[in-house]
Amino acid sequence: MGKEIGMQKLKSIDDIAKIAGVSKSTVSRALNDSPLVGVETKARIVAIAKDHEFTPSAIARNLSTRKSRTIAFVNHAYCKSDGELSDIFSVEIMGGVTLGLAELGYDMLIAHIRPGQTDWVSGYLDTGKVDGFILVTSESKHDHVDLLLASGAPFIAWGFGGNRYCSVAGDDARGGALAAERLASSGRRRIGFIGGPRVETEVKERFRGFSETLGEAGIDSRSLATHCDYSSHGAEREMNALLKKDPRIDAVFVASDIMAIAAMKAIKASGRKIPDDVAVIGYDDLTVSSYVTPGLTTISQNVPGAGRLLARNLVAYLEKGVVNTTTVPVHLVERDSA
């Protein structure tokens, strides 16, 4: 007979999960010697099971290891109440993810996560709805990563992950440098920067590459650097603030194409011409960038291709336990805005 937890006998992986402070899925993987569970966590779970003389039944083992062959695409809630899509980046990277998963025999489920939500991992994983997660949130990304790591959930993230987990990221510092080179070489000297949230690694890297390259050209634009969320209204507001702060500003590098298009709207509304008075460079090379007037010069990181890599690398982790951290190359796409 198994030992007791309080007044209850240890009967299932639920009991082990409570003792170990992990999810049921983590216990299941550990007892089945899955490479997806860390060595220390696995050893602790196995030790608890041994101490409590716990042996999972064959039926329970088969149920716990059954694969759904479905992956959750995790993003912040990007649909407005009226149904209008405001995050075109997510739509385009999702297209690449869908294609990559389909090529490998997997389906995709879309999970909209609120910034402070903490119950979503177990809600999807422990119920067997999905085998893993592709994390593409821009709000509270670090909190979501920490939650996934603590849960022992298989996942891959868009953005820098170091060696702790699977990730795919653009070469953001190089992208920032390319934007700076383009603007400085065209004779611009009062150059602004509108970035996404300050805490995001990709934002920091883009600004680092941008400011260091401008510094090499003898240009200091730190006083014209500002940040907001990844929204069009935020970028329009910050562009208006930059125009008021320095009416002689002659260029701006914006951390996303959607934000850049909003900045262009503010510049035009002020009576200035693009690029004659103010040059604009965006980031991502989304499809819409070639359809605005003037066409948006931008930094391409092949968003659909990055989505395909996210799918492939996560499946490699699920099936082989391989941790891949991949950097996507970037290049400048020249159009009429700069």
Stockholm file with secondary structure:
# STOCKHOLM 1.0

chainA/1-338         MGKEIGMQKLKSIDDIAKIAGVSKSTVSRALNDSPLVGVETKARIVAIAKDHEFTPSAIARNLSTRKSRTIAFVNHAYCKSDGELSDIFSVEIMGGVTLGLAELGYDMLIAHIRPGQTDWVSGYLDTGKVDGFILVTSESKHDHVDLLLASGAPFIAWGFGGNRYCSVAGDDARGGALAAERLASSGRRRIGFIGGPRVETEVKERFRGFSETLGEAGIDSRSLATHCDYSSHGAEREMNALLKKDPRIDAVFVASDIMAIAAMKAIKASGRKIPDDVAVIGYDDLTVSSYVTPGLTTISQNVPGAGRLLARNLVAYLEKGVVNTTTVPVHLVERDSA
#=GR chainA/1-338 SS CCCEETTEECCSHHHHHHHHTSCHHHHHHHHTTCTTSCHHHHHHHHHHHHHTTCCCCHHHHHHHHCCCCEEEEEEECCBCTTCCBCCHHHHHHHHHHHHHHHHTTCEEEEEEECTTCCSHHHHHHTTTSCSEEEECCSSSHHHHHHHHHHHTCCEEEESCCTTTSEEEEECHHHHHHHHHHHHHHTTCCSEEEEESCTTCHHHHHHHHHHHHHHHHTTCCCGGGEEECCSCHHHHHHHHHHHHHHCTTCCEEEESSHHHHHHHHHHHHHTTCCTTTTCEEEEEECCGGGGTSSSCCEEEECCHHHHHHHHHHHHHHHHHHCCCCEEEECCEEECCSCC
#=GC SS_cons         CCCEETTEECCSHHHHHHHHTSCHHHHHHHHTTCTTSCHHHHHHHHHHHHHTTCCCCHHHHHHHHCCCCEEEEEEECCBCTTCCBCCHHHHHHHHHHHHHHHHTTCEEEEEEECTTCCSHHHHHHTTTSCSEEEECCSSSHHHHHHHHHHHTCCEEEESCCTTTSEEEEECHHHHHHHHHHHHHHTTCCSEEEEESCTTCHHHHHHHHHHHHHHHHTTCCCGGGEEECCSCHHHHHHHHHHHHHHCTTCCEEEESSHHHHHHHHHHHHHTTCCTTTTCEEEEEECCGGGGTSSSCCEEEECCHHHHHHHHHHHHHHHHHHCCCCEEEECCEEECCSCC
//
